[in-house]
Amino acid sequence: MTDTATAAPIRLGLRENFGQFALLVGVNALVGGMIGQERTVLPLLADRVFGLTAYTAALTFILAFGATKAATNFFAGTLSDRHGRKPVLVAGWIVALPIPLLLMWAPTWGWIIFANVLLGVNQGLTWSTTVIMKIDLVGPARRGFAMGLNEAAGYGAVAITALATGFIAARYGLRPEPFFLGVAYAGLGLGLSSLFVRETRGHARHEAAMHTPTNAALHGELSTREVFALTSFTEPALSSCSQAGLVNNLNDGLAWGLFPLYFAAAGLSISRIGILAALYPAVWGLGQLGTGALSDRIGRKWLIVGGMLTQAVAIGLIAATTGFAPWAAGAVLLGAGTAMVYPTLLAAISDVAHPTWRASAVGIYRLWRDGGFAVGAILAGVIADAFGIETAIWTVAVITAISGIVVALRMYETHPRDLSTSPRAPQPPELGNFGFSVCVSDLPSGP
């Protein structure tokens, strides 16, 4: 497919590409709505309709979703680099069409798991691609702000849909009515993406032609294997972001799968559970409007560290207290910490990755990040079944705090304004069995 963006002069920037950027923000809101339809209702369906009493069994839908989305993120990035962004986006919406129908009429829990496999593919293809396309359009100067808008739209829609489905379920039942929203989201997302979204790969090529590398070893074409090694293990900033992303979604999986059951066991009504399920992504979504732009001003590293530690405190607060009001406070704090982290991690990945392999790096980062859903589902479910749900919550709080400490010790500041001023640099990492080494001596270390 030919990049339609190359038919006209290419200019980078939010103002220069505002129409397409705003359209992609709207499309990503629909992507978020697809996952939001499950946040309140599905854990309760597992318990009250399908009779799954073991936490591990009830969280299998998150395991299926997280594992599939993680793998799809990887392929979404590489396919976007090779074949263009728009075909990947459209394919993701085609996969979305049967999901709400399966959730409405699934006769067994196995059908729910299959629906979440499709949801993982949908989210991996569509969310990854809208992220990559916005990075393409906006250029390097305001990536944090761009990612803040993207994630705010997505998780704002998660919150609104979680709240709406909670009230719909309280009035009409757990299904099919709450999932009518998903039918509308899938149809509208496919229509907008097919008819109005334009290809942006030409913008990435344009930026690559003008790009001045911070390090010659990270410049130009790299194989998928090389990008995977850098992003996952050897490059200090990229790999620090990958582990923090994994832990962030590990605790998000806890909030999605166990918190509704935890609140229900304490006697809260479905509507109140819906409010708590919506508060966390609402603060998360709205907060990113500020934190993404803030990272463009003050840098990435310490927002990530502060956000991970804030999340740890919030999760501990929910475990240590009882009642709607303190749990609401914990949900707000958890949303604030996640808002500090989410767009900033994406911006940091984009700071370091060269435009020619940036989409692949974003996909690999998102593979690790969304693999956190699967890890969280297994870990939280096993611990909750063996030692109780409060122990599972405390365990995730501790893991989240450790992740923030790792970022503080290992990551350097990636914001472009700081790359030329830091006095120290990390030692060149060795890639061992991957068969090549990368020198990052031109990249600064943290303070």
C-alpha angles and dihedrals in degrees: 000000000000117000104248090200089071092064091079133037109285121231126177123220143082095259093044092053100030097131095054092038092054091047090053090049088056092047091051090052087059089049089054091048090059091062093036091065088070103042098088104020109041100063088050091048089055091054104034105030105028097030098229104165099170113085091218092056093045091054095052090100090061090047090053092046096046097046093048095044092048092054092043092053089059093052093041091060096047094042090050090054093048105036107016137268103263099060090053091049093050092047089054092056093048088057089051097061100085096040101089091042090055091048091051099049108021108143095198137024089253089069089053089053090050090051089054092050087057090045090054091053091046094050094043094052100039104036094042091049096048088051092051093046093052091049088051093051103043101048126212102303101072106021094129092054091046092051090047091056092046096050093040090057093047098046094036086060090047089056097045092047093046089052093045095048090049092057092041091051091048090054104035107017137264093293156067098354099058090059097055086089090061091056090055093045094051095048094046093045092052093047096049094044094048099044109029112020113095129209115265104185089102089063091057091050090049091052091046091055090055096037120125107201121227087212128020091218090062094046127105133355120359128176120251088250092055093048090049092053093048095046096042107037124352112043105075099218097039094047093044089054091048094054092044090051091051092052092045091058091040088064091040088057088053090051092048100044109027107027095068090051091045091052093044091052087057090057102257117154122245091252092053091046087052091054092051091045089053099043095066098052091037093060089039092053099043093041091059090066086071105028096053092055091041090058088057088058106038103021137255110266104070094041087057093047093047092046095053092049091047090053091051091053091048094051090048090051091055091050094047099048140055131214141049098278099053091041089052089052090051091049091051091049091047090052091050092051092048091049089057091053110035106066091030093060091052091047091050092052089051092048092059104032117085114240092245092062101018096106090054091049091050090050092050092047089051090048089060094039096052091039081072088074090061094043091047094049093052096041097044094042096049094045093045092051093046103038108008136272095275091058090052091052093049091048092055090048091056093047090051092052091050090052091055091051090052090055091049092053102038112027124084124207109275103185109123093234090062100043095086097043107050111105099209136058135195122250118262109272122228119225097204111190093019088078101231140069132220124209114215097175092128092059117089125236125225123277 
